[in-house]
């Protein structure tokens, strides 16, 4: 695994959002209620970008159709309606937050 840096820790604050292009996909790094989350920036329903979605009670709401996903598990609020959102575990290295990516696998949409 290789550490992929995403942002400096001093830049994070509640309400922070950043879209990161990685491989063939995009990640959304956000902080809400003091917690950092890293998720796929693509709704599993119709591939809409999620970076403009609202967050309420730990759920990210897709701005296109209103579907909600848990920021902790990626599971949709309405069970069985669609595929879960991809969630990534934040990794801290010094004053930087990032994710671990498989070695030699930079072409995947993490």
Backbone atoms as SQL, in Angstrom:
CREATE TABLE atoms (id INTEGER PRIMARY KEY, chain TEXT, resi INTEGER, resn TEXT, atom TEXT, x REAL, y REAL, z REAL);
INSERT INTO atoms VALUES
  (1, 'A', 1, 'UNK', 'N', 0.836, -1.178, 0.000),
  (2, 'A', 1, 'UNK', 'CA', 0.000, 0.000, 0.000),
  (3, 'A', 1, 'UNK', 'C', 0.882, 1.243, 0.000),
  (4, 'A', 2, 'UNK', 'N', 0.411, 2.249, -0.700),
  (5, 'A', 2, 'UNK', 'CA', 1.135, 3.516, -0.772),
  (6, 'A', 2, 'UNK', 'C', 0.238, 4.634, -0.255),
  (7, 'A', 3, 'UNK', 'N', 0.799, 5.502, 0.551),
  (8, 'A', 3, 'UNK', 'CA', 0.051, 6.635, 1.089),
  (9, 'A', 3, 'UNK', 'C', -0.171, 7.662, -0.010),
  (10, 'A', 4, 'UNK', 'N', -1.432, 8.059, -0.202),
  (11, 'A', 4, 'UNK', 'CA', -1.792, 9.098, -1.164),
  (12, 'A', 4, 'UNK', 'C', -2.251, 10.318, -0.375),
  (13, 'A', 5, 'UNK', 'N', -1.426, 11.372, -0.294),
  (14, 'A', 5, 'UNK', 'CA', -1.831, 12.558, 0.467),
  (15, 'A', 5, 'UNK', 'C', -2.980, 13.283, -0.222),
  (16, 'A', 6, 'UNK', 'N', -3.909, 13.810, 0.599),
  (17, 'A', 6, 'UNK', 'CA', -5.060, 14.517, 0.061),
  (18, 'A', 6, 'UNK', 'C', -5.131, 15.975, 0.515),
  (19, 'A', 7, 'UNK', 'N', -4.734, 16.252, 1.764),
  (20, 'A', 7, 'UNK', 'CA', -4.847, 17.621, 2.279),
  (21, 'A', 7, 'UNK', 'C', -4.021, 17.783, 3.544),
  (22, 'A', 8, 'UNK', 'N', -3.620, 19.014, 3.817),
  (23, 'A', 8, 'UNK', 'CA', -2.939, 19.364, 5.063),
  (24, 'A', 8, 'UNK', 'C', -3.989, 19.503, 6.159),
  (25, 'A', 9, 'UNK', 'N', -3.689, 19.012, 7.351),
  (26, 'A', 9, 'UNK', 'CA', -4.654, 19.006, 8.447),
  (27, 'A', 9, 'UNK', 'C', -5.093, 20.408, 8.865),
  (28, 'A', 10, 'UNK', 'N', -4.198, 21.380, 8.803),
  (29, 'A', 10, 'UNK', 'CA', -4.556, 22.728, 9.262),
  (30, 'A', 10, 'UNK', 'C', -5.620, 23.392, 8.376),
  (31, 'A', 11, 'UNK', 'N', -5.866, 22.865, 7.220),
  (32, 'A', 11, 'UNK', 'CA', -6.889, 23.428, 6.322),
  (33, 'A', 11, 'UNK', 'C', -8.294, 22.913, 6.619),
  (34, 'A', 12, 'UNK', 'N', -8.392, 21.831, 7.388),
  (35, 'A', 12, 'UNK', 'CA', -9.694, 21.214, 7.656),
  (36, 'A', 12, 'UNK', 'C', -10.479, 21.990, 8.709),
  (37, 'A', 13, 'UNK', 'N', -11.787, 22.060, 8.523),
  (38, 'A', 13, 'UNK', 'CA', -12.717, 22.689, 9.461),
  (39, 'A', 13, 'UNK', 'C', -14.112, 22.171, 9.124),
  (40, 'A', 14, 'UNK', 'N', -15.032, 22.300, 10.063),
  (41, 'A', 14, 'UNK', 'CA', -16.401, 21.865, 9.776),
  (42, 'A', 14, 'UNK', 'C', -16.941, 22.635, 8.573),
  (43, 'A', 15, 'UNK', 'N', -17.523, 21.920, 7.648),
  (44, 'A', 15, 'UNK', 'CA', -18.023, 22.497, 6.406),
  (45, 'A', 15, 'UNK', 'C', -17.028, 22.402, 5.263),
  (46, 'A', 16, 'UNK', 'N', -15.785, 21.959, 5.547),
  (47, 'A', 16, 'UNK', 'CA', -14.748, 21.845, 4.516),
  (48, 'A', 16, 'UNK', 'C', -15.124, 20.755, 3.516),
  (49, 'A', 17, 'UNK', 'N', -14.882, 21.027, 2.234),
  (50, 'A', 17, 'UNK', 'CA', -15.083, 20.031, 1.170),
  (51, 'A', 17, 'UNK', 'C', -14.019, 20.221, 0.108),
  (52, 'A', 18, 'UNK', 'N', -13.541, 19.111, -0.406),
  (53, 'A', 18, 'UNK', 'CA', -12.560, 19.156, -1.491),
  (54, 'A', 18, 'UNK', 'C', -12.763, 17.931, -2.373),
  (55, 'A', 19, 'UNK', 'N', -12.836, 18.162, -3.677),
  (56, 'A', 19, 'UNK', 'CA', -12.930, 17.081, -4.648),
  (57, 'A', 19, 'UNK', 'C', -11.509, 16.756, -5.102),
  (58, 'A', 20, 'UNK', 'N', -11.162, 15.470, -5.053),
  (59, 'A', 20, 'UNK', 'CA', -9.824, 15.028, -5.433),
  (60, 'A', 20, 'UNK', 'C', -9.943, 14.030, -6.572),
  (61, 'A', 21, 'UNK', 'N', -9.296, 14.327, -7.674),
  (62, 'A', 21, 'UNK', 'CA', -9.260, 13.399, -8.812),
  (63, 'A', 21, 'UNK', 'C', -8.162, 12.387, -8.530),
  (64, 'A', 22, 'UNK', 'N', -8.519, 11.106, -8.580),
  (65, 'A', 22, 'UNK', 'CA', -7.567, 10.041, -8.293),
  (66, 'A', 22, 'UNK', 'C', -7.877, 8.872, -9.214),
  (67, 'A', 23, 'UNK', 'N', -6.893, 8.480, -9.993),
  (68, 'A', 23, 'UNK', 'CA', -7.158, 7.434, -10.980),
  (69, 'A', 23, 'UNK', 'C', -8.175, 7.935, -11.975),
  (70, 'A', 24, 'UNK', 'N', -9.208, 7.132, -12.229),
  (71, 'A', 24, 'UNK', 'CA', -10.268, 7.532, -13.161),
  (72, 'A', 24, 'UNK', 'C', -11.504, 8.049, -12.443),
  (73, 'A', 25, 'UNK', 'N', -11.397, 8.249, -11.154),
  (74, 'A', 25, 'UNK', 'CA', -12.556, 8.690, -10.393),
  (75, 'A', 25, 'UNK', 'C', -12.255, 9.903, -9.544),
  (76, 'A', 26, 'UNK', 'N', -13.241, 10.273, -8.761),
  (77, 'A', 26, 'UNK', 'CA', -13.100, 11.413, -7.867),
  (78, 'A', 26, 'UNK', 'C', -13.499, 11.012, -6.459),
  (79, 'A', 27, 'UNK', 'N', -12.768, 11.555, -5.495),
  (80, 'A', 27, 'UNK', 'CA', -13.094, 11.385, -4.093),
  (81, 'A', 27, 'UNK', 'C', -13.586, 12.714, -3.552),
  (82, 'A', 28, 'UNK', 'N', -14.382, 12.639, -2.502),
  (83, 'A', 28, 'UNK', 'CA', -14.836, 13.826, -1.797),
  (84, 'A', 28, 'UNK', 'C', -14.309, 13.736, -0.371),
  (85, 'A', 29, 'UNK', 'N', -13.480, 14.701, -0.005),
  (86, 'A', 29, 'UNK', 'CA', -12.964, 14.823, 1.349),
  (87, 'A', 29, 'UNK', 'C', -13.785, 15.904, 2.030),
  (88, 'A', 30, 'UNK', 'N', -14.406, 15.578, 3.165),
  (89, 'A', 30, 'UNK', 'CA', -15.200, 16.573, 3.856),
  (90, 'A', 30, 'UNK', 'C', -15.092, 16.405, 5.357),
  (91, 'A', 31, 'UNK', 'N', -15.336, 17.494, 6.072),
  (92, 'A', 31, 'UNK', 'CA', -15.359, 17.445, 7.520),
  (93, 'A', 31, 'UNK', 'C', -16.687, 18.009, 8.004),
  (94, 'A', 32, 'UNK', 'N', -17.351, 17.247, 8.861),
  (95, 'A', 32, 'UNK', 'CA', -18.616, 17.644, 9.477),
  (96, 'A', 32, 'UNK', 'C', -18.596, 17.221, 10.935),
  (97, 'A', 33, 'UNK', 'N', -19.003, 18.125, 11.811),
  (98, 'A', 33, 'UNK', 'CA', -19.085, 17.857, 13.250),
  (99, 'A', 33, 'UNK', 'C', -17.780, 17.289, 13.798),
  (100, 'A', 34, 'UNK', 'N', -16.663, 17.860, 13.338),
  (101, 'A', 34, 'UNK', 'CA', -15.347, 17.467, 13.827),
  (102, 'A', 34, 'UNK', 'C', -14.820, 16.151, 13.284),
  (103, 'A', 35, 'UNK', 'N', -15.548, 15.509, 12.399),
  (104, 'A', 35, 'UNK', 'CA', -15.125, 14.217, 11.836),
  (105, 'A', 35, 'UNK', 'C', -14.819, 14.355, 10.356),
  (106, 'A', 36, 'UNK', 'N', -13.714, 13.741, 9.948),
  (107, 'A', 36, 'UNK', 'CA', -13.304, 13.754, 8.548),
  (108, 'A', 36, 'UNK', 'C', -13.849, 12.509, 7.859),
  (109, 'A', 37, 'UNK', 'N', -14.361, 12.699, 6.655),
  (110, 'A', 37, 'UNK', 'CA', -14.896, 11.594, 5.857),
  (111, 'A', 37, 'UNK', 'C', -14.309, 11.674, 4.455),
  (112, 'A', 38, 'UNK', 'N', -14.059, 10.507, 3.876),
  (113, 'A', 38, 'UNK', 'CA', -13.599, 10.424, 2.491),
  (114, 'A', 38, 'UNK', 'C', -14.495, 9.412, 1.796),
  (115, 'A', 39, 'UNK', 'N', -15.203, 9.870, 0.775),
  (116, 'A', 39, 'UNK', 'CA', -16.153, 9.023, 0.055),
  (117, 'A', 39, 'UNK', 'C', -15.984, 9.237, -1.446),
  (118, 'A', 40, 'UNK', 'N', -16.545, 8.339, -2.209),
  (119, 'A', 40, 'UNK', 'CA', -16.612, 8.533, -3.653),
  (120, 'A', 40, 'UNK', 'C', -17.471, 9.760, -3.933),
  (121, 'A', 41, 'UNK', 'N', -17.074, 10.561, -4.904),
  (122, 'A', 41, 'UNK', 'CA', -17.837, 11.765, -5.243),
  (123, 'A', 41, 'UNK', 'C', -18.879, 11.472, -6.322),
  (124, 'A', 42, 'UNK', 'N', -19.424, 10.263, -6.309),
  (125, 'A', 42, 'UNK', 'CA', -20.365, 9.870, -7.351),
  (126, 'A', 42, 'UNK', 'C', -21.497, 9.069, -6.730),
  (127, 'A', 43, 'UNK', 'N', -22.711, 9.574, -6.859),
  (128, 'A', 43, 'UNK', 'CA', -23.885, 8.867, -6.357),
  (129, 'A', 43, 'UNK', 'C', -24.016, 7.529, -7.092),
  (130, 'A', 44, 'UNK', 'N', -24.367, 6.496, -6.370),
  (131, 'A', 44, 'UNK', 'CA', -24.486, 5.168, -6.986),
  (132, 'A', 44, 'UNK', 'C', -25.796, 5.007, -7.758),
  (133, 'A', 45, 'UNK', 'N', -26.679, 5.979, -7.677),
  (134, 'A', 45, 'UNK', 'CA', -27.952, 5.898, -8.380),
  (135, 'A', 45, 'UNK', 'C', -27.800, 6.288, -9.847),
  (136, 'A', 46, 'UNK', 'N', -27.351, 7.548, -10.100),
  (137, 'A', 46, 'UNK', 'CA', -27.213, 8.006, -11.480),
  (138, 'A', 46, 'UNK', 'C', -25.907, 8.750, -11.710),
  (139, 'A', 47, 'UNK', 'N', -24.899, 8.417, -10.892),
  (140, 'A', 47, 'UNK', 'CA', -23.546, 8.953, -11.053),
  (141, 'A', 47, 'UNK', 'C', -23.433, 10.467, -10.892),
  (142, 'A', 48, 'UNK', 'N', -24.372, 11.091, -10.218),
  (143, 'A', 48, 'UNK', 'CA', -24.310, 12.534, -9.990),
  (144, 'A', 48, 'UNK', 'C', -23.182, 12.852, -9.007),
  (145, 'A', 49, 'UNK', 'N', -22.497, 13.981, -9.185),
  (146, 'A', 49, 'UNK', 'CA', -21.475, 14.383, -8.218),
  (147, 'A', 49, 'UNK', 'C', -22.127, 14.752, -6.888),
  (148, 'A', 50, 'UNK', 'N', -21.444, 14.441, -5.800),
  (149, 'A', 50, 'UNK', 'CA', -22.009, 14.634, -4.470),
  (150, 'A', 50, 'UNK', 'C', -21.434, 15.837, -3.722),
  (151, 'A', 51, 'UNK', 'N', -20.447, 16.516, -4.283),
  (152, 'A', 51, 'UNK', 'CA', -19.763, 17.569, -3.538),
  (153, 'A', 51, 'UNK', 'C', -20.665, 18.741, -3.153),
  (154, 'A', 52, 'UNK', 'N', -21.792, 18.932, -3.810),
  (155, 'A', 52, 'UNK', 'CA', -22.723, 19.997, -3.438),
  (156, 'A', 52, 'UNK', 'C', -23.891, 19.481, -2.604),
  (157, 'A', 53, 'UNK', 'N', -23.817, 18.224, -2.195),
  (158, 'A', 53, 'UNK', 'CA', -24.884, 17.656, -1.381),
  (159, 'A', 53, 'UNK', 'C', -24.855, 18.192, 0.038),
  (160, 'A', 54, 'UNK', 'N', -25.969, 18.091, 0.719),
  (161, 'A', 54, 'UNK', 'CA', -26.052, 18.537, 2.108),
  (162, 'A', 54, 'UNK', 'C', -25.783, 17.366, 3.054),
  (163, 'A', 55, 'UNK', 'N', -25.300, 17.698, 4.244),
  (164, 'A', 55, 'UNK', 'CA', -25.044, 16.682, 5.265),
  (165, 'A', 55, 'UNK', 'C', -25.952, 16.973, 6.446),
  (166, 'A', 56, 'UNK', 'N', -26.696, 15.948, 6.848),
  (167, 'A', 56, 'UNK', 'CA', -27.592, 16.052, 7.995),
  (168, 'A', 56, 'UNK', 'C', -27.517, 14.756, 8.788),
  (169, 'A', 57, 'UNK', 'N', -27.223, 14.876, 10.075),
  (170, 'A', 57, 'UNK', 'CA', -27.192, 13.727, 10.983),
  (171, 'A', 57, 'UNK', 'C', -26.357, 12.578, 10.446),
  (172, 'A', 58, 'UNK', 'N', -25.198, 12.885, 9.870),
  (173, 'A', 58, 'UNK', 'CA', -24.280, 11.858, 9.401),
  (174, 'A', 58, 'UNK', 'C', -24.599, 11.270, 8.044),
  (175, 'A', 59, 'UNK', 'N', -25.546, 11.865, 7.322),
  (176, 'A', 59, 'UNK', 'CA', -25.913, 11.391, 5.989),
  (177, 'A', 59, 'UNK', 'C', -25.642, 12.468, 4.947),
  (178, 'A', 60, 'UNK', 'N', -25.054, 12.052, 3.820),
  (179, 'A', 60, 'UNK', 'CA', -24.806, 12.936, 2.689),
  (180, 'A', 60, 'UNK', 'C', -25.948, 12.758, 1.691),
  (181, 'A', 61, 'UNK', 'N', -26.601, 13.863, 1.361),
  (182, 'A', 61, 'UNK', 'CA', -27.771, 13.836, 0.471),
  (183, 'A', 61, 'UNK', 'C', -27.359, 14.236, -0.936),
  (184, 'A', 62, 'UNK', 'N', -27.657, 13.391, -1.911),
  (185, 'A', 62, 'UNK', 'CA', -27.363, 13.669, -3.308),
  (186, 'A', 62, 'UNK', 'C', -28.197, 14.870, -3.760),
  (187, 'A', 63, 'UNK', 'N', -27.547, 15.894, -4.355),
  (188, 'A', 63, 'UNK', 'CA', -28.292, 17.083, -4.768),
  (189, 'A', 63, 'UNK', 'C', -29.202, 16.848, -5.971),
  (190, 'A', 64, 'UNK', 'N', -29.012, 15.761, -6.701),
  (191, 'A', 64, 'UNK', 'CA', -29.814, 15.515, -7.896),
  (192, 'A', 64, 'UNK', 'C', -31.168, 14.883, -7.581),
  (193, 'A', 65, 'UNK', 'N', -31.171, 13.800, -6.794),
  (194, 'A', 65, 'UNK', 'CA', -32.424, 13.090, -6.529),
  (195, 'A', 65, 'UNK', 'C', -32.764, 12.982, -5.050),
  (196, 'A', 66, 'UNK', 'N', -31.919, 13.501, -4.163),
  (197, 'A', 66, 'UNK', 'CA', -32.236, 13.498, -2.741),
  (198, 'A', 66, 'UNK', 'C', -31.935, 12.208, -2.004),
  (199, 'A', 67, 'UNK', 'N', -31.272, 11.265, -2.647),
  (200, 'A', 67, 'UNK', 'CA', -30.926, 10.018, -1.970),
  (201, 'A', 67, 'UNK', 'C', -29.836, 10.286, -0.943),
  (202, 'A', 68, 'UNK', 'N', -29.878, 9.577, 0.193),
  (203, 'A', 68, 'UNK', 'CA', -28.950, 9.832, 1.291),
  (204, 'A', 68, 'UNK', 'C', -28.096, 8.613, 1.593),
  (205, 'A', 69, 'UNK', 'N', -26.820, 8.885, 1.909),
  (206, 'A', 69, 'UNK', 'CA', -25.853, 7.839, 2.206),
  (207, 'A', 69, 'UNK', 'C', -25.161, 8.130, 3.536),
  (208, 'A', 70, 'UNK', 'N', -24.962, 7.097, 4.335),
  (209, 'A', 70, 'UNK', 'CA', -24.242, 7.249, 5.592),
  (210, 'A', 70, 'UNK', 'C', -22.784, 7.593, 5.304),
  (211, 'A', 71, 'UNK', 'N', -22.262, 8.621, 5.979),
  (212, 'A', 71, 'UNK', 'CA', -20.854, 8.972, 5.806),
  (213, 'A', 71, 'UNK', 'C', -19.938, 7.956, 6.480),
  (214, 'A', 72, 'UNK', 'N', -20.464, 7.188, 7.431),
  (215, 'A', 72, 'UNK', 'CA', -19.656, 6.179, 8.122),
  (216, 'A', 72, 'UNK', 'C', -19.564, 4.872, 7.345),
  (217, 'A', 73, 'UNK', 'N', -20.678, 4.398, 6.819),
  (218, 'A', 73, 'UNK', 'CA', -20.694, 3.085, 6.168),
  (219, 'A', 73, 'UNK', 'C', -20.904, 3.149, 4.659),
  (220, 'A', 74, 'UNK', 'N', -21.451, 4.253, 4.165),
  (221, 'A', 74, 'UNK', 'CA', -21.781, 4.371, 2.748),
  (222, 'A', 74, 'UNK', 'C', -23.142, 3.809, 2.402),
  (223, 'A', 75, 'UNK', 'N', -23.780, 3.161, 3.359),
  (224, 'A', 75, 'UNK', 'CA', -25.080, 2.536, 3.103),
  (225, 'A', 75, 'UNK', 'C', -26.151, 3.600, 2.851),
  (226, 'A', 76, 'UNK', 'N', -27.049, 3.333, 1.897),
  (227, 'A', 76, 'UNK', 'CA', -28.145, 4.274, 1.662),
  (228, 'A', 76, 'UNK', 'C', -29.107, 4.266, 2.847),
  (229, 'A', 77, 'UNK', 'N', -29.714, 5.409, 3.114),
  (230, 'A', 77, 'UNK', 'CA', -30.665, 5.513, 4.231),
  (231, 'A', 77, 'UNK', 'C', -31.861, 4.603, 3.998),
  (232, 'A', 78, 'UNK', 'N', -32.318, 4.505, 2.753),
  (233, 'A', 78, 'UNK', 'CA', -33.408, 3.603, 2.400),
  (234, 'A', 78, 'UNK', 'C', -32.773, 2.285, 1.957),
  (235, 'A', 79, 'UNK', 'N', -32.857, 1.279, 2.807),
  (236, 'A', 79, 'UNK', 'CA', -32.175, 0.011, 2.525),
  (237, 'A', 79, 'UNK', 'C', -32.753, -0.685, 1.300),
  (238, 'A', 80, 'UNK', 'N', -31.870, -1.324, 0.559),
  (239, 'A', 80, 'UNK', 'CA', -32.260, -2.103, -0.606),
  (240, 'A', 80, 'UNK', 'C', -32.552, -1.294, -1.848),
  (241, 'A', 81, 'UNK', 'N', -32.433, 0.030, -1.779),
  (242, 'A', 81, 'UNK', 'CA', -32.797, 0.817, -2.954),
  (243, 'A', 81, 'UNK', 'C', -31.654, 0.951, -3.949),
  (244, 'A', 82, 'UNK', 'N', -30.417, 0.788, -3.488),
  (245, 'A', 82, 'UNK', 'CA', -29.287, 0.935, -4.399),
  (246, 'A', 82, 'UNK', 'C', -28.002, 0.471, -3.737),
  (247, 'A', 83, 'UNK', 'N', -26.934, 0.539, -4.483),
  (248, 'A', 83, 'UNK', 'CA', -25.609, 0.156, -4.017),
  (249, 'A', 83, 'UNK', 'C', -25.087, 1.189, -3.020),
  (250, 'A', 84, 'UNK', 'N', -24.280, 0.719, -2.070),
  (251, 'A', 84, 'UNK', 'CA', -23.684, 1.615, -1.080),
  (252, 'A', 84, 'UNK', 'C', -22.633, 2.511, -1.732),
  (253, 'A', 85, 'UNK', 'N', -22.435, 3.656, -1.152),
  (254, 'A', 85, 'UNK', 'CA', -21.408, 4.603, -1.563),
  (255, 'A', 85, 'UNK', 'C', -20.053, 4.103, -1.057),
  (256, 'A', 86, 'UNK', 'N', -19.011, 4.209, -1.857),
  (257, 'A', 86, 'UNK', 'CA', -17.679, 3.771, -1.439),
  (258, 'A', 86, 'UNK', 'C', -17.133, 4.740, -0.390),
  (259, 'A', 87, 'UNK', 'N', -16.698, 4.193, 0.758),
  (260, 'A', 87, 'UNK', 'CA', -16.143, 4.976, 1.859),
  (261, 'A', 87, 'UNK', 'C', -14.695, 4.555, 2.053),
  (262, 'A', 88, 'UNK', 'N', -13.820, 5.529, 2.340),
  (263, 'A', 88, 'UNK', 'CA', -12.391, 5.270, 2.508),
  (264, 'A', 88, 'UNK', 'C', -11.957, 5.682, 3.905),
  (265, 'A', 89, 'UNK', 'N', -11.068, 4.901, 4.478),
  (266, 'A', 89, 'UNK', 'CA', -10.553, 5.177, 5.821),
  (267, 'A', 89, 'UNK', 'C', -9.462, 6.234, 5.728),
  (268, 'A', 90, 'UNK', 'N', -9.631, 7.349, 6.455),
  (269, 'A', 90, 'UNK', 'CA', -8.578, 8.363, 6.452),
  (270, 'A', 90, 'UNK', 'C', -7.299, 7.821, 7.101),
  (271, 'A', 91, 'UNK', 'N', -6.177, 8.180, 6.528),
  (272, 'A', 91, 'UNK', 'CA', -4.872, 7.808, 7.061),
  (273, 'A', 91, 'UNK', 'C', -4.122, 9.100, 7.333),
  (274, 'A', 92, 'UNK', 'N', -3.495, 9.174, 8.491),
  (275, 'A', 92, 'UNK', 'CA', -2.766, 10.371, 8.884),
  (276, 'A', 92, 'UNK', 'C', -1.273, 10.101, 8.841),
  (277, 'A', 93, 'UNK', 'N', -0.556, 11.014, 8.210),
  (278, 'A', 93, 'UNK', 'CA', 0.897, 10.920, 8.131),
  (279, 'A', 93, 'UNK', 'C', 1.456, 12.318, 8.378),
  (280, 'A', 94, 'UNK', 'N', 2.028, 12.516, 9.568),
  (281, 'A', 94, 'UNK', 'CA', 2.514, 13.842, 9.923),
  (282, 'A', 94, 'UNK', 'C', 1.362, 14.823, 9.982),
  (283, 'A', 95, 'UNK', 'N', 1.473, 15.920, 9.253),
  (284, 'A', 95, 'UNK', 'CA', 0.419, 16.934, 9.237),
  (285, 'A', 95, 'UNK', 'C', -0.479, 16.825, 8.001),
  (286, 'A', 96, 'UNK', 'N', -0.558, 15.616, 7.438),
  (287, 'A', 96, 'UNK', 'CA', -1.310, 15.390, 6.206),
  (288, 'A', 96, 'UNK', 'C', -2.314, 14.257, 6.395),
  (289, 'A', 97, 'UNK', 'N', -3.474, 14.414, 5.775),
  (290, 'A', 97, 'UNK', 'CA', -4.474, 13.345, 5.742),
  (291, 'A', 97, 'UNK', 'C', -4.502, 12.787, 4.326),
  (292, 'A', 98, 'UNK', 'N', -4.734, 11.492, 4.208),
  (293, 'A', 98, 'UNK', 'CA', -4.796, 10.858, 2.898),
  (294, 'A', 98, 'UNK', 'C', -5.454, 9.497, 3.000),
  (295, 'A', 99, 'UNK', 'N', -5.185, 8.656, 2.017),
  (296, 'A', 99, 'UNK', 'CA', -5.683, 7.284, 2.005),
  (297, 'A', 99, 'UNK', 'C', -4.546, 6.370, 1.560),
  (298, 'A', 100, 'UNK', 'N', -4.675, 5.102, 1.869),
  (299, 'A', 100, 'UNK', 'CA', -3.747, 4.101, 1.356),
  (300, 'A', 100, 'UNK', 'C', -4.321, 3.544, 0.060),
  (301, 'A', 101, 'UNK', 'N', -3.488, 3.485, -0.977),
  (302, 'A', 101, 'UNK', 'CA', -3.901, 2.913, -2.254),
  (303, 'A', 101, 'UNK', 'C', -3.009, 1.716, -2.555),
  (304, 'A', 102, 'UNK', 'N', -3.547, 0.703, -3.218),
  (305, 'A', 102, 'UNK', 'CA', -2.739, -0.467, -3.559),
  (306, 'A', 102, 'UNK', 'C', -1.565, -0.082, -4.458),
  (307, 'A', 103, 'UNK', 'N', -0.405, -0.674, -4.215),
  (308, 'A', 103, 'UNK', 'CA', 0.775, -0.419, -5.043),
  (309, 'A', 103, 'UNK', 'C', 0.499, -0.789, -6.491),
  (310, 'A', 104, 'UNK', 'N', 0.923, 0.077, -7.418),
  (311, 'A', 104, 'UNK', 'CA', 0.807, -0.205, -8.836),
  (312, 'A', 104, 'UNK', 'C', -0.609, -0.224, -9.359),
  (313, 'A', 105, 'UNK', 'N', -1.544, 0.390, -8.645),
  (314, 'A', 105, 'UNK', 'CA', -2.939, 0.333, -9.049),
  (315, 'A', 105, 'UNK', 'C', -3.523, 1.735, -9.207),
  (316, 'A', 106, 'UNK', 'N', -2.724, 2.668, -9.729),
  (317, 'A', 106, 'UNK', 'CA', -3.151, 4.063, -9.803),
  (318, 'A', 106, 'UNK', 'C', -4.226, 4.322, -10.873),
  (319, 'A', 107, 'UNK', 'N', -4.527, 3.356, -11.725),
  (320, 'A', 107, 'UNK', 'CA', -5.527, 3.580, -12.756),
  (321, 'A', 107, 'UNK', 'C', -6.941, 3.295, -12.311),
  (322, 'A', 108, 'UNK', 'N', -7.108, 2.721, -11.107),
  (323, 'A', 108, 'UNK', 'CA', -8.451, 2.417, -10.611),
  (324, 'A', 108, 'UNK', 'C', -9.165, 3.650, -10.117),
  (325, 'A', 109, 'UNK', 'N', -10.483, 3.672, -10.201),
  (326, 'A', 109, 'UNK', 'CA', -11.254, 4.773, -9.608),
  (327, 'A', 109, 'UNK', 'C', -11.489, 4.493, -8.132),
  (328, 'A', 110, 'UNK', 'N', -10.524, 4.731, -7.308),
  (329, 'A', 110, 'UNK', 'CA', -10.577, 4.372, -5.892),
  (330, 'A', 110, 'UNK', 'C', -11.860, 4.852, -5.289);
